[in-house]
């Protein structure tokens, strides 16, 4: 089963992963972090299919998909 992990310290909140996720599993946080950005987070990581589209579009390499 795939598992998505978003490194929020690397994420700049661009939202590209949000736009590309076919299952709408990624969203931008409602709270600003210490860097002043709204990082992405996975709302339902257990539903991830491991398509890796989010990994492909992330300009900061902040997303990893683990297949267990």
CHARMM-style PDB file with segment names, atoms N, HN, CA, C and O in Angstrom:
ATOM      1  N   UNK     1       0.846  -1.183   0.000  1.00  0.00      PROA
ATOM      2  CA  UNK     1       0.000   0.000   0.000  1.00  0.00      PROA
ATOM      3  C   UNK     1       0.893   1.249   0.000  1.00  0.00      PROA
ATOM      4  O   UNK     1       1.770   1.370   0.855  1.00  0.00      PROA
ATOM      5  N   UNK     2       0.689   2.164  -0.926  1.00  0.00      PROA
ATOM      6  HN  UNK     2      -0.024   2.066  -1.621  1.00  0.00      PROA
ATOM      7  CA  UNK     2       1.485   3.398  -0.992  1.00  0.00      PROA
ATOM      8  C   UNK     2       1.187   4.321   0.188  1.00  0.00      PROA
ATOM      9  O   UNK     2       0.101   4.303   0.767  1.00  0.00      PROA
ATOM     10  N   UNK     3       2.182   5.117   0.514  1.00  0.00      PROA
ATOM     11  HN  UNK     3       3.064   5.131   0.043  1.00  0.00      PROA
ATOM     12  CA  UNK     3       2.027   6.088   1.599  1.00  0.00      PROA
ATOM     13  C   UNK     3       2.726   7.371   1.179  1.00  0.00      PROA
ATOM     14  O   UNK     3       3.901   7.353   0.814  1.00  0.00      PROA
ATOM     15  N   UNK     4       2.004   8.482   1.231  1.00  0.00      PROA
ATOM     16  HN  UNK     4       1.049   8.497   1.527  1.00  0.00      PROA
ATOM     17  CA  UNK     4       2.556   9.774   0.858  1.00  0.00      PROA
ATOM     18  C   UNK     4       3.112  10.466   2.107  1.00  0.00      PROA
ATOM     19  O   UNK     4       2.483  10.473   3.166  1.00  0.00      PROA
ATOM     20  N   UNK     5       4.302  11.043   1.955  1.00  0.00      PROA
ATOM     21  HN  UNK     5       4.813  11.037   1.096  1.00  0.00      PROA
ATOM     22  CA  UNK     5       4.919  11.814   3.035  1.00  0.00      PROA
ATOM     23  C   UNK     5       5.332  13.160   2.453  1.00  0.00      PROA
ATOM     24  O   UNK     5       6.056  13.222   1.459  1.00  0.00      PROA
ATOM     25  N   UNK     6       4.865  14.236   3.082  1.00  0.00      PROA
ATOM     26  HN  UNK     6       4.277  14.185   3.889  1.00  0.00      PROA
ATOM     27  CA  UNK     6       5.212  15.585   2.636  1.00  0.00      PROA
ATOM     28  C   UNK     6       6.114  16.218   3.682  1.00  0.00      PROA
ATOM     29  O   UNK     6       5.732  16.373   4.842  1.00  0.00      PROA
ATOM     30  N   UNK     7       7.306  16.576   3.260  1.00  0.00      PROA
ATOM     31  HN  UNK     7       7.617  16.450   2.318  1.00  0.00      PROA
ATOM     32  CA  UNK     7       8.268  17.238   4.139  1.00  0.00      PROA
ATOM     33  C   UNK     7       7.878  18.710   4.190  1.00  0.00      PROA
ATOM     34  O   UNK     7       8.229  19.487   3.302  1.00  0.00      PROA
ATOM     35  N   UNK     8       7.158  19.082   5.224  1.00  0.00      PROA
ATOM     36  HN  UNK     8       6.873  18.452   5.946  1.00  0.00      PROA
ATOM     37  CA  UNK     8       6.621  20.439   5.300  1.00  0.00      PROA
ATOM     38  C   UNK     8       7.698  21.495   5.480  1.00  0.00      PROA
ATOM     39  O   UNK     8       7.463  22.665   5.180  1.00  0.00      PROA
ATOM     40  N   UNK     9       8.858  21.116   5.957  1.00  0.00      PROA
ATOM     41  HN  UNK     9       9.049  20.166   6.202  1.00  0.00      PROA
ATOM     42  CA  UNK     9       9.934  22.099   6.087  1.00  0.00      PROA
ATOM     43  C   UNK     9      10.525  22.464   4.726  1.00  0.00      PROA
ATOM     44  O   UNK     9      11.124  23.529   4.584  1.00  0.00      PROA
ATOM     45  N   UNK    10      10.366  21.598   3.724  1.00  0.00      PROA
ATOM     46  HN  UNK    10       9.879  20.732   3.840  1.00  0.00      PROA
ATOM     47  CA  UNK    10      10.838  21.888   2.368  1.00  0.00      PROA
ATOM     48  C   UNK    10       9.765  22.518   1.491  1.00  0.00      PROA
ATOM     49  O   UNK    10      10.077  23.167   0.492  1.00  0.00      PROA
ATOM     50  N   UNK    11       8.510  22.331   1.860  1.00  0.00      PROA
ATOM     51  HN  UNK    11       8.257  21.804   2.672  1.00  0.00      PROA
ATOM     52  CA  UNK    11       7.387  22.799   1.053  1.00  0.00      PROA
ATOM     53  C   UNK    11       7.255  24.320   1.130  1.00  0.00      PROA
ATOM     54  O   UNK    11       7.319  24.913   2.207  1.00  0.00      PROA
ATOM     55  N   UNK    12       7.067  24.938  -0.044  1.00  0.00      PROA
ATOM     56  HN  UNK    12       7.014  24.457  -0.919  1.00  0.00      PROA
ATOM     57  CA  UNK    12       6.879  26.392  -0.083  1.00  0.00      PROA
ATOM     58  C   UNK    12       5.426  26.782  -0.338  1.00  0.00      PROA
ATOM     59  O   UNK    12       5.115  27.961  -0.509  1.00  0.00      PROA
ATOM     60  N   UNK    13       4.535  25.786  -0.361  1.00  0.00      PROA
ATOM     61  HN  UNK    13       4.788  24.828  -0.222  1.00  0.00      PROA
ATOM     62  CA  UNK    13       3.109  26.059  -0.487  1.00  0.00      PROA
ATOM     63  C   UNK    13       2.659  26.510  -1.856  1.00  0.00      PROA
ATOM     64  O   UNK    13       1.702  27.276  -1.963  1.00  0.00      PROA
ATOM     65  N   UNK    14       3.315  26.061  -2.902  1.00  0.00      PROA
ATOM     66  HN  UNK    14       4.093  25.439  -2.816  1.00  0.00      PROA
ATOM     67  CA  UNK    14       2.965  26.505  -4.261  1.00  0.00      PROA
ATOM     68  C   UNK    14       1.626  25.949  -4.736  1.00  0.00      PROA
ATOM     69  O   UNK    14       0.974  26.555  -5.587  1.00  0.00      PROA
ATOM     70  N   UNK    15       1.208  24.797  -4.194  1.00  0.00      PROA
ATOM     71  HN  UNK    15       1.738  24.305  -3.503  1.00  0.00      PROA
ATOM     72  CA  UNK    15      -0.092  24.223  -4.544  1.00  0.00      PROA
ATOM     73  C   UNK    15      -0.111  23.373  -5.794  1.00  0.00      PROA
ATOM     74  O   UNK    15      -1.176  22.888  -6.177  1.00  0.00      PROA
ATOM     75  N   UNK    16       1.016  23.173  -6.443  1.00  0.00      PROA
ATOM     76  HN  UNK    16       1.881  23.567  -6.132  1.00  0.00      PROA
ATOM     77  CA  UNK    16       1.031  22.350  -7.656  1.00  0.00      PROA
ATOM     78  C   UNK    16       0.573  20.921  -7.368  1.00  0.00      PROA
ATOM     79  O   UNK    16      -0.147  20.325  -8.168  1.00  0.00      PROA
ATOM     80  N   UNK    17       0.985  20.382  -6.241  1.00  0.00      PROA
ATOM     81  HN  UNK    17       1.570  20.866  -5.591  1.00  0.00      PROA
ATOM     82  CA  UNK    17       0.586  19.019  -5.883  1.00  0.00      PROA
ATOM     83  C   UNK    17      -0.912  18.934  -5.627  1.00  0.00      PROA
ATOM     84  O   UNK    17      -1.540  17.921  -5.935  1.00  0.00      PROA
ATOM     85  N   UNK    18      -1.477  19.978  -5.073  1.00  0.00      PROA
ATOM     86  HN  UNK    18      -0.967  20.801  -4.823  1.00  0.00      PROA
ATOM     87  CA  UNK    18      -2.924  20.028  -4.821  1.00  0.00      PROA
ATOM     88  C   UNK    18      -3.682  19.945  -6.140  1.00  0.00      PROA
ATOM     89  O   UNK    18      -4.666  19.215  -6.260  1.00  0.00      PROA
ATOM     90  N   UNK    19      -3.214  20.695  -7.118  1.00  0.00      PROA
ATOM     91  HN  UNK    19      -2.415  21.287  -7.021  1.00  0.00      PROA
ATOM     92  CA  UNK    19      -3.873  20.740  -8.426  1.00  0.00      PROA
ATOM     93  C   UNK    19      -3.783  19.429  -9.193  1.00  0.00      PROA
ATOM     94  O   UNK    19      -4.699  19.077  -9.936  1.00  0.00      PROA
ATOM     95  N   UNK    20      -2.678  18.704  -9.013  1.00  0.00      PROA
ATOM     96  HN  UNK    20      -1.934  18.990  -8.409  1.00  0.00      PROA
ATOM     97  CA  UNK    20      -2.439  17.527  -9.843  1.00  0.00      PROA
ATOM     98  C   UNK    20      -2.947  16.218  -9.223  1.00  0.00      PROA
ATOM     99  O   UNK    20      -3.081  15.229  -9.943  1.00  0.00      PROA
ATOM    100  N   UNK    21      -3.226  16.179  -7.947  1.00  0.00      PROA
ATOM    101  HN  UNK    21      -3.117  16.983  -7.362  1.00  0.00      PROA
ATOM    102  CA  UNK    21      -3.652  14.927  -7.300  1.00  0.00      PROA
ATOM    103  C   UNK    21      -5.023  14.491  -7.838  1.00  0.00      PROA
ATOM    104  O   UNK    21      -6.011  15.203  -7.656  1.00  0.00      PROA
ATOM    105  N   UNK    22      -5.087  13.333  -8.493  1.00  0.00      PROA
ATOM    106  HN  UNK    22      -4.285  12.755  -8.641  1.00  0.00      PROA
ATOM    107  CA  UNK    22      -6.356  12.900  -9.086  1.00  0.00      PROA
ATOM    108  C   UNK    22      -7.413  12.500  -8.057  1.00  0.00      PROA
ATOM    109  O   UNK    22      -8.599  12.426  -8.381  1.00  0.00      PROA
ATOM    110  N   UNK    23      -6.990  12.242  -6.821  1.00  0.00      PROA
ATOM    111  HN  UNK    23      -6.027  12.302  -6.558  1.00  0.00      PROA
ATOM    112  CA  UNK    23      -7.935  11.830  -5.782  1.00  0.00      PROA
ATOM    113  C   UNK    23      -8.203  12.938  -4.765  1.00  0.00      PROA
ATOM    114  O   UNK    23      -8.895  12.716  -3.772  1.00  0.00      PROA
ATOM    115  N   UNK    24      -7.657  14.126  -5.010  1.00  0.00      PROA
ATOM    116  HN  UNK    24      -7.094  14.306  -5.817  1.00  0.00      PROA
ATOM    117  CA  UNK    24      -7.844  15.283  -4.113  1.00  0.00      PROA
ATOM    118  C   UNK    24      -7.456  14.976  -2.667  1.00  0.00      PROA
ATOM    119  O   UNK    24      -8.189  15.291  -1.729  1.00  0.00      PROA
ATOM    120  N   UNK    25      -6.286  14.353  -2.509  1.00  0.00      PROA
ATOM    121  HN  UNK    25      -5.690  14.097  -3.271  1.00  0.00      PROA
ATOM    122  CA  UNK    25      -5.819  13.956  -1.183  1.00  0.00      PROA
ATOM    123  C   UNK    25      -4.880  14.962  -0.549  1.00  0.00      PROA
ATOM    124  O   UNK    25      -4.522  14.827   0.621  1.00  0.00      PROA
ATOM    125  N   UNK    26      -4.480  15.964  -1.304  1.00  0.00      PROA
ATOM    126  HN  UNK    26      -4.771  16.074  -2.254  1.00  0.00      PROA
ATOM    127  CA  UNK    26      -3.521  16.945  -0.801  1.00  0.00      PROA
ATOM    128  C   UNK    26      -4.208  18.298  -0.721  1.00  0.00      PROA
ATOM    129  O   UNK    26      -4.953  18.695  -1.617  1.00  0.00      PROA
ATOM    130  N   UNK    27      -3.940  18.983   0.359  1.00  0.00      PROA
ATOM    131  HN  UNK    27      -3.334  18.661   1.087  1.00  0.00      PROA
ATOM    132  CA  UNK    27      -4.490  20.323   0.529  1.00  0.00      PROA
ATOM    133  C   UNK    27      -3.424  21.231   1.118  1.00  0.00      PROA
ATOM    134  O   UNK    27      -2.415  20.769   1.651  1.00  0.00      PROA
ATOM    135  N   UNK    28      -3.665  22.521   1.012  1.00  0.00      PROA
ATOM    136  HN  UNK    28      -4.485  22.896   0.579  1.00  0.00      PROA
ATOM    137  CA  UNK    28      -2.745  23.498   1.595  1.00  0.00      PROA
ATOM    138  C   UNK    28      -3.233  23.785   3.009  1.00  0.00      PROA
ATOM    139  O   UNK    28      -4.430  23.954   3.243  1.00  0.00      PROA
ATOM    140  N   UNK    29      -2.301  23.835   3.938  1.00  0.00      PROA
ATOM    141  HN  UNK    29      -1.329  23.697   3.747  1.00  0.00      PROA
ATOM    142  CA  UNK    29      -2.634  24.053   5.344  1.00  0.00      PROA
ATOM    143  C   UNK    29      -3.369  25.376   5.547  1.00  0.00      PROA
ATOM    144  O   UNK    29      -3.169  26.335   4.802  1.00  0.00      PROA
ATOM    145  N   UNK    30      -4.200  25.405   6.541  1.00  0.00      PROA
ATOM    146  HN  UNK    30      -4.363  24.625   7.145  1.00  0.00      PROA
ATOM    147  CA  UNK    30      -4.931  26.624   6.870  1.00  0.00      PROA
ATOM    148  C   UNK    30      -4.120  27.552   7.773  1.00  0.00      PROA
ATOM    149  O   UNK    30      -4.460  28.720   7.961  1.00  0.00      PROA
ATOM    150  N   UNK    31      -3.038  27.000   8.325  1.00  0.00      PROA
ATOM    151  HN  UNK    31      -2.762  26.051   8.173  1.00  0.00      PROA
ATOM    152  CA  UNK    31      -2.182  27.788   9.207  1.00  0.00      PROA
ATOM    153  C   UNK    31      -0.831  28.028   8.555  1.00  0.00      PROA
ATOM    154  O   UNK    31      -0.256  27.146   7.918  1.00  0.00      PROA
ATOM    155  N   UNK    32      -0.354  29.224   8.731  1.00  0.00      PROA
ATOM    156  HN  UNK    32      -0.821  29.940   9.249  1.00  0.00      PROA
ATOM    157  CA  UNK    32       0.954  29.598   8.225  1.00  0.00      PROA
ATOM    158  C   UNK    32       2.031  28.977   9.122  1.00  0.00      PROA
ATOM    159  O   UNK    32       1.884  28.936  10.343  1.00  0.00      PROA
ATOM    160  N   UNK    33       3.111  28.496   8.505  1.00  0.00      PROA
ATOM    161  HN  UNK    33       3.231  28.530   7.512  1.00  0.00      PROA
ATOM    162  CA  UNK    33       4.207  27.954   9.303  1.00  0.00      PROA
ATOM    163  C   UNK    33       5.182  29.057   9.695  1.00  0.00      PROA
ATOM    164  O   UNK    33       4.941  30.235   9.430  1.00  0.00      PROA
ATOM    165  N   UNK    34       6.282  28.665  10.326  1.00  0.00      PROA
ATOM    166  HN  UNK    34       6.478  27.708  10.541  1.00  0.00      PROA
ATOM    167  CA  UNK    34       7.263  29.645  10.813  1.00  0.00      PROA
ATOM    168  C   UNK    34       7.981  30.397   9.695  1.00  0.00      PROA
ATOM    169  O   UNK    34       8.570  31.451   9.934  1.00  0.00      PROA
ATOM    170  N   UNK    35       7.936  29.856   8.471  1.00  0.00      PROA
ATOM    171  HN  UNK    35       7.458  28.999   8.277  1.00  0.00      PROA
ATOM    172  CA  UNK    35       8.561  30.531   7.321  1.00  0.00      PROA
ATOM    173  C   UNK    35       7.596  31.495   6.642  1.00  0.00      PROA
ATOM    174  O   UNK    35       7.993  32.227   5.735  1.00  0.00      PROA
ATOM    175  N   UNK    36       6.342  31.507   7.066  1.00  0.00      PROA
ATOM    176  HN  UNK    36       6.020  30.913   7.803  1.00  0.00      PROA
ATOM    177  CA  UNK    36       5.352  32.390   6.464  1.00  0.00      PROA
ATOM    178  C   UNK    36       4.670  31.804   5.251  1.00  0.00      PROA
ATOM    179  O   UNK    36       4.120  32.545   4.436  1.00  0.00      PROA
ATOM    180  N   UNK    37       4.693  30.476   5.109  1.00  0.00      PROA
ATOM    181  HN  UNK    37       5.140  29.874   5.771  1.00  0.00      PROA
ATOM    182  CA  UNK    37       4.012  29.819   3.988  1.00  0.00      PROA
ATOM    183  C   UNK    37       2.957  28.858   4.521  1.00  0.00      PROA
ATOM    184  O   UNK    37       2.976  28.468   5.688  1.00  0.00      PROA
ATOM    185  N   UNK    38       2.054  28.495   3.652  1.00  0.00      PROA
ATOM    186  HN  UNK    38       2.038  28.811   2.704  1.00  0.00      PROA
ATOM    187  CA  UNK    38       1.024  27.523   3.971  1.00  0.00      PROA
ATOM    188  C   UNK    38       1.412  26.202   3.300  1.00  0.00      PROA
ATOM    189  O   UNK    38       1.109  26.010   2.123  1.00  0.00      PROA
ATOM    190  N   UNK    39       2.071  25.292   4.013  1.00  0.00      PROA
ATOM    191  HN  UNK    39       2.317  25.448   4.969  1.00  0.00      PROA
ATOM    192  CA  UNK    39       2.580  24.068   3.388  1.00  0.00      PROA
ATOM    193  C   UNK    39       1.468  23.079   3.038  1.00  0.00      PROA
ATOM    194  O   UNK    39       0.378  23.120   3.609  1.00  0.00      PROA
ATOM    195  N   UNK    40       1.760  22.212   2.110  1.00  0.00      PROA
ATOM    196  HN  UNK    40       2.645  22.179   1.647  1.00  0.00      PROA
ATOM    197  CA  UNK    40       0.817  21.168   1.712  1.00  0.00      PROA
ATOM    198  C   UNK    40       0.805  20.071   2.760  1.00  0.00      PROA
ATOM    199  O   UNK    40       1.790  19.846   3.464  1.00  0.00      PROA
ATOM    200  N   UNK    41      -0.332  19.393   2.846  1.00  0.00      PROA
ATOM    201  HN  UNK    41      -1.131  19.576   2.274  1.00  0.00      PROA
ATOM    202  CA  UNK    41      -0.445  18.236   3.724  1.00  0.00      PROA
ATOM    203  C   UNK    41      -1.412  17.250   3.082  1.00  0.00      PROA
ATOM    204  O   UNK    41      -2.262  17.616   2.269  1.00  0.00      PROA
ATOM    205  N   UNK    42      -1.259  16.018   3.465  1.00  0.00      PROA
ATOM    206  HN  UNK    42      -0.568  15.721   4.125  1.00  0.00      PROA
ATOM    207  CA  UNK    42      -2.132  14.982   2.926  1.00  0.00      PROA
ATOM    208  C   UNK    42      -3.289  14.771   3.890  1.00  0.00      PROA
ATOM    209  O   UNK    42      -3.090  14.440   5.059  1.00  0.00      PROA
ATOM    210  N   UNK    43      -4.484  14.966   3.388  1.00  0.00      PROA
ATOM    211  HN  UNK    43      -4.646  15.235   2.439  1.00  0.00      PROA
ATOM    212  CA  UNK    43      -5.662  14.872   4.244  1.00  0.00      PROA
ATOM    213  C   UNK    43      -6.090  13.428   4.503  1.00  0.00      PROA
ATOM    214  O   UNK    43      -6.623  13.121   5.569  1.00  0.00      PROA
ATOM    215  N   UNK    44      -5.860  12.546   3.538  1.00  0.00      PROA
ATOM    216  HN  UNK    44      -5.427  12.795   2.672  1.00  0.00      PROA
ATOM    217  CA  UNK    44      -6.231  11.133   3.680  1.00  0.00      PROA
ATOM    218  C   UNK    44      -5.150  10.261   3.044  1.00  0.00      PROA
ATOM    219  O   UNK    44      -5.381   9.654   1.998  1.00  0.00      PROA
ATOM    220  N   UNK    45      -3.972  10.193   3.667  1.00  0.00      PROA
ATOM    221  HN  UNK    45      -3.784  10.685   4.517  1.00  0.00      PROA
ATOM    222  CA  UNK    45      -2.845   9.475   3.049  1.00  0.00      PROA
ATOM    223  C   UNK    45      -3.129   8.003   2.775  1.00  0.00      PROA
ATOM    224  O   UNK    45      -2.500   7.412   1.897  1.00  0.00      PROA
ATOM    225  N   UNK    46      -4.052   7.408   3.498  1.00  0.00      PROA
ATOM    226  HN  UNK    46      -4.562   7.889   4.211  1.00  0.00      PROA
ATOM    227  CA  UNK    46      -4.352   5.987   3.305  1.00  0.00      PROA
ATOM    228  C   UNK    46      -5.056   5.708   1.978  1.00  0.00      PROA
ATOM    229  O   UNK    46      -5.127   4.556   1.549  1.00  0.00      PROA
ATOM    230  N   UNK    47      -5.579   6.750   1.323  1.00  0.00      PROA
ATOM    231  HN  UNK    47      -5.522   7.686   1.671  1.00  0.00      PROA
ATOM    232  CA  UNK    47      -6.257   6.574   0.034  1.00  0.00      PROA
ATOM    233  C   UNK    47      -5.338   6.792  -1.168  1.00  0.00      PROA
ATOM    234  O   UNK    47      -5.781   6.688  -2.312  1.00  0.00      PROA
ATOM    235  N   UNK    48      -4.077   7.089  -0.920  1.00  0.00      PROA
ATOM    236  HN  UNK    48      -3.717   7.174   0.009  1.00  0.00      PROA
ATOM    237  CA  UNK    48      -3.105   7.334  -1.990  1.00  0.00      PROA
ATOM    238  C   UNK    48      -2.904   6.071  -2.823  1.00  0.00      PROA
ATOM    239  O   UNK    48      -2.746   4.977  -2.282  1.00  0.00      PROA
ATOM    240  N   UNK    49      -2.913   6.235  -4.143  1.00  0.00      PROA
ATOM    241  HN  UNK    49      -3.041   7.123  -4.583  1.00  0.00      PROA
ATOM    242  CA  UNK    49      -2.693   5.105  -5.046  1.00  0.00      PROA
ATOM    243  C   UNK    49      -1.241   4.982  -5.480  1.00  0.00      PROA
ATOM    244  O   UNK    49      -0.870   4.003  -6.126  1.00  0.00      PROA
ATOM    245  N   UNK    50      -0.421   5.956  -5.134  1.00  0.00      PROA
ATOM    246  HN  UNK    50      -0.723   6.752  -4.609  1.00  0.00      PROA
ATOM    247  CA  UNK    50       0.987   5.917  -5.503  1.00  0.00      PROA
ATOM    248  C   UNK    50       1.255   6.323  -6.937  1.00  0.00      PROA
ATOM    249  O   UNK    50       2.248   5.887  -7.520  1.00  0.00      PROA
ATOM    250  N   UNK    51       0.404   7.140  -7.521  1.00  0.00      PROA
ATOM    251  HN  UNK    51      -0.403   7.494  -7.048  1.00  0.00      PROA
ATOM    252  CA  UNK    51       0.578   7.540  -8.925  1.00  0.00      PROA
ATOM    253  C   UNK    51       1.813   8.416  -9.142  1.00  0.00      PROA
ATOM    254  O   UNK    51       2.332   8.489 -10.256  1.00  0.00      PROA
ATOM    255  N   UNK    52       2.284   9.077  -8.091  1.00  0.00      PROA
ATOM    256  HN  UNK    52       1.863   9.018  -7.186  1.00  0.00      PROA
ATOM    257  CA  UNK    52       3.498   9.887  -8.097  1.00  0.00      PROA
ATOM    258  C   UNK    52       3.388  11.190  -8.895  1.00  0.00      PROA
ATOM    259  O   UNK    52       4.410  11.827  -9.149  1.00  0.00      PROA
ATOM    260  N   UNK    53       2.200  11.599  -9.290  1.00  0.00      PROA
ATOM    261  HN  UNK    53       1.370  11.081  -9.083  1.00  0.00      PROA
ATOM    262  CA  UNK    53       2.057  12.868 -10.002  1.00  0.00      PROA
ATOM    263  C   UNK    53       2.511  14.030  -9.126  1.00  0.00      PROA
ATOM    264  O   UNK    53       3.146  14.966  -9.613  1.00  0.00      PROA
ATOM    265  N   UNK    54       2.191  13.973  -7.846  1.00  0.00      PROA
ATOM    266  HN  UNK    54       1.676  13.212  -7.451  1.00  0.00      PROA
ATOM    267  CA  UNK    54       2.594  15.035  -6.923  1.00  0.00      PROA
ATOM    268  C   UNK    54       4.113  15.108  -6.797  1.00  0.00      PROA
ATOM    269  O   UNK    54       4.686  16.196  -6.730  1.00  0.00      PROA
ATOM    270  N   UNK    55       4.752  13.960  -6.766  1.00  0.00      PROA
ATOM    271  HN  UNK    55       4.287  13.076  -6.820  1.00  0.00      PROA
ATOM    272  CA  UNK    55       6.214  13.906  -6.681  1.00  0.00      PROA
ATOM    273  C   UNK    55       6.829  14.545  -7.925  1.00  0.00      PROA
ATOM    274  O   UNK    55       7.815  15.277  -7.835  1.00  0.00      PROA
ATOM    275  N   UNK    56       6.246  14.266  -9.070  1.00  0.00      PROA
ATOM    276  HN  UNK    56       5.446  13.671  -9.144  1.00  0.00      PROA
ATOM    277  CA  UNK    56       6.756  14.772 -10.341  1.00  0.00      PROA
ATOM    278  C   UNK    56       6.669  16.289 -10.445  1.00  0.00      PROA
ATOM    279  O   UNK    56       7.594  16.920 -10.957  1.00  0.00      PROA
ATOM    280  N   UNK    57       5.592  16.882  -9.976  1.00  0.00      PROA
ATOM    281  HN  UNK    57       4.841  16.369  -9.560  1.00  0.00      PROA
ATOM    282  CA  UNK    57       5.420  18.323 -10.136  1.00  0.00      PROA
ATOM    283  C   UNK    57       6.026  19.164  -9.013  1.00  0.00      PROA
ATOM    284  O   UNK    57       6.156  20.379  -9.162  1.00  0.00      PROA
ATOM    285  N   UNK    58       6.395  18.549  -7.905  1.00  0.00      PROA
ATOM    286  HN  UNK    58       6.289  17.562  -7.784  1.00  0.00      PROA
ATOM    287  CA  UNK    58       6.911  19.318  -6.763  1.00  0.00      PROA
ATOM    288  C   UNK    58       8.294  19.904  -7.087  1.00  0.00      PROA
ATOM    289  O   UNK    58       9.251  19.153  -7.272  1.00  0.00      PROA
ATOM    290  N   UNK    59       8.404  21.233  -7.156  1.00  0.00      PROA
ATOM    291  HN  UNK    59       7.626  21.843  -7.005  1.00  0.00      PROA
ATOM    292  CA  UNK    59       9.682  21.856  -7.511  1.00  0.00      PROA
ATOM    293  C   UNK    59      10.719  21.801  -6.390  1.00  0.00      PROA
ATOM    294  O   UNK    59      11.899  22.062  -6.619  1.00  0.00      PROA
ATOM    295  N   UNK    60      10.277  21.461  -5.180  1.00  0.00      PROA
ATOM    296  HN  UNK    60       9.318  21.249  -4.993  1.00  0.00      PROA
ATOM    297  CA  UNK    60      11.195  21.436  -4.039  1.00  0.00      PROA
ATOM    298  C   UNK    60      11.509  20.036  -3.539  1.00  0.00      PROA
ATOM    299  O   UNK    60      12.149  19.882  -2.499  1.00  0.00      PROA
ATOM    300  N   UNK    61      11.070  19.019  -4.260  1.00  0.00      PROA
ATOM    301  HN  UNK    61      10.549  19.145  -5.105  1.00  0.00      PROA
ATOM    302  CA  UNK    61      11.300  17.622  -3.861  1.00  0.00      PROA
ATOM    303  C   UNK    61      10.865  17.397  -2.416  1.00  0.00      PROA
ATOM    304  O   UNK    61      11.572  16.755  -1.639  1.00  0.00      PROA
ATOM    305  N   UNK    62       9.710  17.923  -2.068  1.00  0.00      PROA
ATOM    306  HN  UNK    62       9.135  18.445  -2.699  1.00  0.00      PROA
ATOM    307  CA  UNK    62       9.212  17.841  -0.695  1.00  0.00      PROA
ATOM    308  C   UNK    62       8.281  16.655  -0.491  1.00  0.00      PROA
ATOM    309  O   UNK    62       7.827  16.412   0.627  1.00  0.00      PROA
ATOM    310  N   UNK    63       7.989  15.909  -1.561  1.00  0.00      PROA
ATOM    311  HN  UNK    63       8.358  16.106  -2.469  1.00  0.00      PROA
ATOM    312  CA  UNK    63       7.029  14.804  -1.452  1.00  0.00      PROA
ATOM    313  C   UNK    63       7.705  13.481  -1.814  1.00  0.00      PROA
ATOM    314  O   UNK    63       8.428  13.373  -2.804  1.00  0.00      PROA
ATOM    315  N   UNK    64       7.441  12.489  -0.978  1.00  0.00      PROA
ATOM    316  HN  UNK    64       6.854  12.576  -0.174  1.00  0.00      PROA
ATOM    317  CA  UNK    64       7.953  11.146  -1.215  1.00  0.00      PROA
ATOM    318  C   UNK    64       6.788  10.186  -1.127  1.00  0.00      PROA
ATOM    319  O   UNK    64       5.909  10.339  -0.279  1.00  0.00      PROA
ATOM    320  N   UNK    65       6.782   9.188  -2.010  1.00  0.00      PROA
ATOM    321  HN  UNK    65       7.496   9.064  -2.699  1.00  0.00      PROA
ATOM    322  CA  UNK    65       5.788   8.127  -1.963  1.00  0.00      PROA
ATOM    323  C   UNK    65       6.523   6.845  -1.601  1.00  0.00      PROA
ATOM    324  O   UNK    65       7.458   6.437  -2.289  1.00  0.00      PROA
ATOM    325  N   UNK    66       6.096   6.226  -0.530  1.00  0.00      PROA
ATOM    326  HN  UNK    66       5.336   6.558   0.029  1.00  0.00      PROA
ATOM    327  CA  UNK    66       6.651   4.947  -0.116  1.00  0.00      PROA
ATOM    328  C   UNK    66       5.664   3.865  -0.477  1.00  0.00      PROA
ATOM    329  O   UNK    66       4.476   3.977  -0.176  1.00  0.00      PROA
ATOM    330  N   UNK    67       6.143   2.819  -1.117  1.00  0.00      PROA
ATOM    331  HN  UNK    67       7.108   2.728  -1.361  1.00  0.00      PROA
ATOM    332  CA  UNK    67       5.284   1.685  -1.430  1.00  0.00      PROA
ATOM    333  C   UNK    67       5.693   0.550  -0.517  1.00  0.00      PROA
ATOM    334  O   UNK    67       6.812   0.041  -0.580  1.00  0.00      PROA
ATOM    335  N   UNK    68       4.757   0.168   0.333  1.00  0.00      PROA
ATOM    336  HN  UNK    68       3.848   0.582   0.384  1.00  0.00      PROA
ATOM    337  CA  UNK    68       5.048  -0.868   1.332  1.00  0.00      PROA
ATOM    338  C   UNK    68       4.489  -2.198   0.924  1.00  0.00      PROA
ATOM    339  OT1 UNK    68       4.643  -3.180   1.650  1.00  0.00      PROA
TER     340      UNK     68
END
